[in-house]
Amino acid sequence: VEFNRLARTTLLGVVAGVVITFFIICFAFAADTSYYIPETFEERYKIPVLATFVGNEISEWEKSAMKLKLDKVKGPSGVITIADAVVGNANEKVAEVCTALLGEESVAKVYSPGEIPDSADELAKAETVILLVEASAHNSGVTERTLEFLKFVEVDVKGVILYNADRFIYNAYIWPGTVKKKICKRKEQ
């Protein structure tokens, strides 16, 4: 009789643990506001994603697509101003890529997050402002506050460049069939 009670209590504890863990994982998934793919950002803020850096690298295909998109959003003077939404180290890399694609005279300045409030007047005068946002980071609150501030000072953000995107998630977004094949090959080995 004692063994049945112990087994039943243990089984009940295991089932309760699994159910609680399931709800914690579901809550964590529902509460995650990170941007893993460009589509998520575009749907949430209605601002186009011009390019996505996987890590701090950008593919040749992505570079050519970025050049076409940047050419469409830049104003008559062709000068682009870049503002970083969150503290990150990608602004140098992104500015380097933009400068290489568009020419040195096309990138006016790269503002770091701390410079955005102090530079509101300069940003408001810029005809094309692009925002840098770190992908796969829990920074949606900072990004939203930055976008609200820029909207308040009447800065029109023409597009976003996502950086530090997760390679596996981004590849699954771009080439869903190839990632599935790689997973199946790994399981076979």
Secondary structure, 3 states (H helix, E strand, C coil): CHHHHHHHHHHHHHHHHHHHHHHHHHHHHHHCCCCCCHHHHHHHHCCCEEEEEECCECCHHHHHHHHHHHHHHCCCCCCEEEEECCCCCCHHHHHHHHHHHHCHHHEEEEECHHHCCCCHHHHHHCCCEEEEEECCCCCHHHHHHHHHHHHHCCCCEEEEEEEEECHHHHHHHHCHHHHHHHHHHHHHC
